Amino acid sequence: MTATAASLPEGLECYKRTDTFTEETVPKGLLNDHSTKAGVWGLIKVESGRLSYRVTDARREPFETVLTPEGGPGIVEPTILHHVAPIGLVRFHVEFYRAHRQEVGGSATTV
């Protein structure tokens, strides 16, 4: 049983995607505990190989899973500490999502 969100909330849009990382190019920051900003969700998508995804935040029950191309993406909740670790050869990227932004009266607002 997972202690993390099962899917992204409705109404979010992808606003950024990382480059594809491998076991050799994964940024060190992703290997250590880190989090997204408030309101920012992430999807960790494994293109090939296997990637360990662990949620370590004290606000959640400890959770670890192995992400593969055949399984669903790893879902990163806003502000929740987590990290990843390659398991052998791997290729993956991260997509970032936030609430849709609209132009209202000449200024962008989040809806």
TAUR-V572532 format. One record per residue. RES is the residue in one small letter. PSI is psi in radians with two decimals (NA if undefined). Layout:
# TAUR-V572532
res,psi
RES,PSI
RES,PSI
This chain:
# TAUR-V572532
res,psi
m,2.30
t,2.58
a,0.12
t,2.99
a,2.51
a,-0.41
s,2.92
l,2.57
p,2.74
e,2.71
g,0.16
l,2.68
e,2.56
c,2.22
y,-0.14
k,2.60
r,2.38
t,2.95
d,2.93
t,2.26
f,2.69
t,3.11
e,-0.39
e,-0.41
t,-0.03
v,2.24
p,2.45
k,-0.58
g,-0.54
l,-0.37
l,-0.30
n,2.84
d,2.31
h,2.99
s,2.89
t,2.95
k,2.90
a,2.35
g,-0.08
v,2.12
w,2.74
g,2.61
l,2.10
i,2.01
k,2.02
v,2.17
e,-0.63
s,2.65
g,-2.75
r,2.53
l,2.21
s,2.32
y,2.13
r,2.26
v,2.16
t,0.04
d,2.38
a,-0.30
r,-0.05
r,2.72
e,2.51
p,2.43
f,2.38
e,2.45
t,2.86
v,2.08
l,2.42
t,2.90
p,-0.54
e,-0.45
g,3.08
g,2.96
p,2.83
g,2.27
i,2.16
v,2.07
e,2.62
p,2.37
t,0.08
i,2.17
l,2.41
h,2.94
h,2.91
v,2.84
a,2.18
p,2.53
i,1.60
g,-2.60
l,2.33
v,2.63
r,2.23
f,2.84
h,2.94
v,2.32
e,2.43
f,2.39
y,2.59
r,3.01
a,2.54
h,2.38
r,2.35
q,2.64
e,2.11
v,2.01
g,0.59
g,-0.06
s,2.62
a,2.34
t,2.70
t,2.29
v,NA
